[in-house]
Amino acid sequence: MVRFQNHTRQIVKNNILLIVLVIIAFSIGVYFGSTKTTSRNDFSKENKITNDFSVENLKSVGKLVVMQAVLKEITTSEINIDERGYALGSPKKAAYIITFDVEFSYDLRNGPLTVTTSPDNDGNKTATVEMPPVDIVYHIKDLQVYDEKKGTWWGIPQEISVGEKNELIQKAKQNAFRQAKGFITSYKYQYENSASITLKLLAEAFNVNLPSTNIKYQKTSKEILGNQL
C-alpha cells in the first residue's frame, strides 16, 4: 500500500494532454451544406441563411467546440462522523486519482451573440463579433483509488464501510471538480485563440475581414460537471 499522502490538492501536470480541435471543416460544412441542399423558401424568416456573414449564419453552426483537454487530479476526502453517528478520534480518509475529459464550446444558437459589419477604407467589409460565454463541461472519465486510511474511535481502528466509501468518492468528485475549475482558467488564451481562428476563417469564406481584436469574449464562463462514473 502506498503511504497515505495527507494533502488536499495536487495536479499531475505531466499527464495533462491538451488537444486543440478547430472545427473548421464542420463549421464551413454547415454553412455551405445548408445553402446547397435547401432552397431559400424552405427557411422561416428567423432561420433564413443568407450570403452574408451574419448572426443567422453563425447560429446555424450551433455548438462550436473549440478545444478539448484531458486533466488528472489527485484529491482527498474524509469522514469525521461514522455511520453510527460517532465522532471519530481520527477521520477515515481516502485519496483518488480522477481523470476528466474537459470540453470547451460556444453555444452560438442559443447564447447571446451579435455580429456587425461595416465597410473599411478600401471598400471591403470588416466585422465585429461579440461571443456568448464559453461552456466548459467536465466529464469524469476514470477514478482510481490512490490510498485509503482507516479511522479510529477511542483508539480502536474503524474500517471504511461500503456506504462510507461511496460518500468519500462523492466528496472527492466535488473536490476534484473545484480543483480542475481553478486550474483550467490558465487555458483561457488557448481556447479563445482556437475560437478566433475558426471565426476568422468563416468570415473569410464570406469575403469579410475579422481581426482578432474585433472578437469580443465574455469574462464569465458556464462550468458544468457532466457525465460521472
C-alpha positions as CSV (number, residue, x, y, z in Angstrom):
1,M,0.0,0.0,0.0
2,V,1.3,3.4,-0.9
3,R,1.8,5.6,2.1
4,F,-1.1,8.0,2.5
5,Q,-0.4,11.5,1.4
6,N,-2.1,14.0,3.6
7,H,-2.8,16.7,1.1
8,T,-5.8,18.3,-0.4
9,R,-4.6,19.3,-3.9
10,Q,-2.1,18.0,-6.3
11,I,-2.2,18.4,-10.1
12,V,-0.4,15.8,-12.2
13,K,1.0,18.2,-14.7
14,N,2.9,15.7,-16.7
15,N,-0.3,13.8,-17.5
16,I,-2.2,16.8,-18.9
17,L,-2.9,16.4,-22.6
18,L,-4.4,19.4,-24.5
19,I,-5.9,18.7,-27.9
20,V,-6.9,21.8,-29.8
21,L,-9.9,20.9,-32.0
22,V,-10.6,23.7,-34.5
23,I,-13.8,22.6,-36.1
24,I,-13.2,24.4,-39.4
25,A,-14.5,21.7,-41.8
26,F,-17.6,21.1,-39.7
27,S,-18.4,24.8,-39.4
28,I,-18.0,25.6,-43.1
29,G,-19.8,22.4,-44.0
30,V,-22.8,23.6,-42.0
31,Y,-22.8,26.9,-43.9
32,F,-22.4,25.6,-47.4
33,G,-24.2,22.3,-46.9
34,S,-27.3,24.2,-45.8
35,T,-27.3,26.6,-48.7
36,K,-26.7,23.8,-51.3
37,T,-29.3,21.3,-50.1
38,T,-32.1,23.7,-49.0
39,S,-33.8,26.4,-51.0
40,R,-34.4,29.9,-49.6
41,N,-38.1,29.3,-49.5
42,D,-37.6,26.4,-47.1
43,F,-36.4,28.7,-44.3
44,S,-38.6,30.7,-42.0
45,K,-37.5,34.3,-41.5
46,E,-35.8,33.6,-38.2
47,N,-33.8,30.7,-39.6
48,K,-33.1,32.1,-43.1
49,I,-29.4,31.6,-44.3
50,T,-28.1,34.5,-46.3
51,N,-24.8,35.0,-48.2
52,D,-23.7,37.5,-45.5
53,F,-21.5,36.9,-42.5
54,S,-24.3,37.4,-40.0
55,V,-25.9,36.3,-36.8
56,E,-28.1,33.9,-38.7
57,N,-25.2,32.2,-40.3
58,L,-23.2,31.8,-37.1
59,K,-26.2,30.5,-35.3
60,S,-26.5,27.8,-38.0
61,V,-23.3,26.3,-36.7
62,G,-25.0,25.6,-33.4
63,K,-22.4,24.3,-30.9
64,L,-18.9,25.3,-31.7
65,V,-16.4,23.0,-30.0
66,V,-13.0,24.8,-29.9
67,M,-10.8,22.7,-27.6
68,Q,-10.7,19.5,-25.5
69,A,-8.4,18.6,-22.7
70,V,-7.6,15.5,-20.6
71,L,-6.9,16.5,-17.0
72,K,-5.9,14.4,-14.0
73,E,-6.4,15.5,-10.4
74,I,-5.3,13.8,-7.2
75,T,-7.7,14.7,-4.4
76,T,-8.6,13.6,-0.9
77,S,-11.8,13.3,1.2
78,E,-12.5,12.3,4.7
79,I,-15.3,11.3,7.2
80,N,-15.2,12.6,10.7
81,I,-18.5,11.1,11.9
82,D,-19.2,7.5,11.0
83,E,-22.5,5.8,10.0
84,R,-23.4,5.2,13.7
85,G,-23.1,9.0,14.4
86,Y,-19.9,8.6,16.4
87,A,-17.3,11.3,16.3
88,L,-14.1,9.7,15.2
89,G,-10.8,10.3,17.0
90,S,-9.0,10.3,13.6
91,P,-11.0,10.5,10.4
92,K,-11.4,7.9,7.7
93,K,-9.6,9.1,4.7
94,A,-9.1,8.2,1.0
95,A,-7.2,9.7,-1.9
96,Y,-8.2,9.3,-5.5
97,I,-6.8,10.0,-9.0
98,I,-9.6,11.4,-11.1
99,T,-9.4,11.9,-14.8
100,F,-11.5,14.4,-16.6
101,D,-12.4,15.0,-20.2
102,V,-12.9,18.7,-20.5
103,E,-14.7,20.2,-23.4
104,F,-14.7,24.0,-24.3
105,S,-17.5,25.1,-26.6
106,Y,-19.7,28.1,-27.5
107,D,-23.5,27.8,-27.9
108,L,-23.9,30.0,-30.9
109,R,-27.5,29.1,-31.5
110,N,-28.9,30.0,-28.0
111,G,-26.3,32.1,-26.4
112,P,-26.2,35.9,-26.7
113,L,-24.4,36.6,-30.0
114,T,-24.0,39.8,-32.0
115,V,-22.4,40.4,-35.4
116,T,-21.9,43.8,-37.0
117,T,-20.2,44.6,-40.3
118,S,-19.1,47.9,-41.8
119,P,-17.1,48.9,-44.9
120,D,-13.5,49.8,-44.4
121,N,-11.4,52.5,-46.3
122,D,-10.8,50.0,-49.2
123,G,-14.5,49.2,-49.6
124,N,-14.2,45.8,-48.0
125,K,-16.3,44.6,-45.1
126,T,-14.9,44.3,-41.6
127,A,-16.9,42.5,-38.9
128,T,-17.1,42.7,-35.1
129,V,-18.4,39.6,-33.2
130,E,-19.5,39.5,-29.6
131,M,-19.4,35.9,-28.4
132,P,-21.6,34.2,-25.8
133,P,-19.9,32.8,-22.6
134,V,-17.8,29.7,-23.1
135,D,-19.3,26.4,-21.9
136,I,-16.8,24.3,-20.0
137,V,-18.0,20.7,-19.4
138,Y,-16.1,18.3,-17.2
139,H,-16.8,14.6,-17.8
140,I,-15.3,12.1,-15.3
141,K,-13.5,9.5,-17.4
142,D,-11.8,7.5,-14.8
143,L,-11.5,7.2,-11.0
144,Q,-8.8,5.2,-9.2
145,V,-8.2,4.7,-5.5
146,Y,-4.7,6.1,-4.6
147,D,-4.8,5.3,-0.9
148,E,-7.2,4.6,2.0
149,K,-6.8,5.1,5.7
150,K,-9.0,3.7,8.5
151,G,-10.3,6.0,11.2
152,T,-10.1,5.4,14.9
153,W,-12.7,5.6,17.7
154,W,-11.2,5.6,21.2
155,G,-8.0,4.3,19.7
156,I,-9.8,1.4,18.0
157,P,-9.3,1.1,14.2
158,Q,-12.6,1.6,12.3
159,E,-13.0,0.0,8.9
160,I,-14.4,2.1,6.0
161,S,-17.8,0.6,5.1
162,V,-19.2,0.3,1.6
163,G,-21.6,3.3,2.2
164,E,-18.7,5.4,3.6
165,K,-16.6,4.5,0.5
166,N,-19.4,5.9,-1.7
167,E,-19.6,9.0,0.4
168,L,-15.8,9.5,0.2
169,I,-16.0,9.1,-3.6
170,Q,-18.8,11.7,-4.0
171,K,-16.9,14.2,-1.9
172,A,-13.7,13.5,-3.9
173,K,-15.5,14.2,-7.1
174,Q,-16.7,17.5,-5.9
175,N,-13.2,18.4,-4.6
176,A,-11.6,17.4,-7.9
177,F,-14.2,19.4,-9.8
178,R,-13.3,22.5,-7.8
179,Q,-9.6,21.9,-8.3
180,A,-10.0,21.4,-12.0
181,K,-12.0,24.6,-12.4
182,G,-9.3,26.6,-10.7
183,F,-6.6,25.1,-12.9
184,I,-8.3,25.2,-16.3
185,T,-8.6,29.0,-16.1
186,S,-4.9,29.2,-17.2
187,Y,-6.0,27.9,-20.6
188,K,-8.3,30.8,-21.4
189,Y,-5.9,32.1,-24.1
190,Q,-5.8,28.8,-25.8
191,Y,-9.5,28.1,-26.2
192,E,-10.3,31.7,-27.1
193,N,-7.5,31.7,-29.7
194,S,-8.9,28.5,-31.2
195,A,-12.3,30.0,-31.5
196,S,-10.8,33.1,-33.1
197,I,-9.1,31.0,-35.8
198,T,-12.4,29.3,-36.7
199,L,-14.4,32.6,-36.8
200,K,-11.8,34.3,-38.9
201,L,-11.8,31.5,-41.5
202,L,-15.6,31.5,-41.6
203,A,-15.6,35.3,-42.1
204,E,-13.1,34.9,-44.9
205,A,-15.5,32.5,-46.6
206,F,-17.9,35.4,-46.9
207,N,-15.1,37.9,-48.0
208,V,-15.3,39.6,-44.7
209,N,-12.3,40.7,-42.6
210,L,-12.5,39.8,-38.9
211,P,-9.4,41.0,-36.9
212,S,-8.8,39.2,-33.7
213,T,-9.2,42.4,-31.8
214,N,-12.8,42.6,-33.2
215,I,-13.8,39.3,-31.5
216,K,-15.1,40.1,-28.0
217,Y,-15.2,37.4,-25.4
218,Q,-17.2,37.3,-22.2
219,K,-15.3,37.4,-18.9
220,T,-17.6,34.8,-17.4
221,S,-18.0,31.1,-18.2
222,K,-20.5,28.4,-17.6
223,E,-18.8,25.4,-16.0
224,I,-20.7,22.1,-15.6
225,L,-19.9,18.7,-14.1
226,G,-21.1,16.4,-16.8
227,N,-21.0,12.6,-17.1
228,Q,-19.9,10.8,-13.9
229,L,-18.8,7.3,-13.3
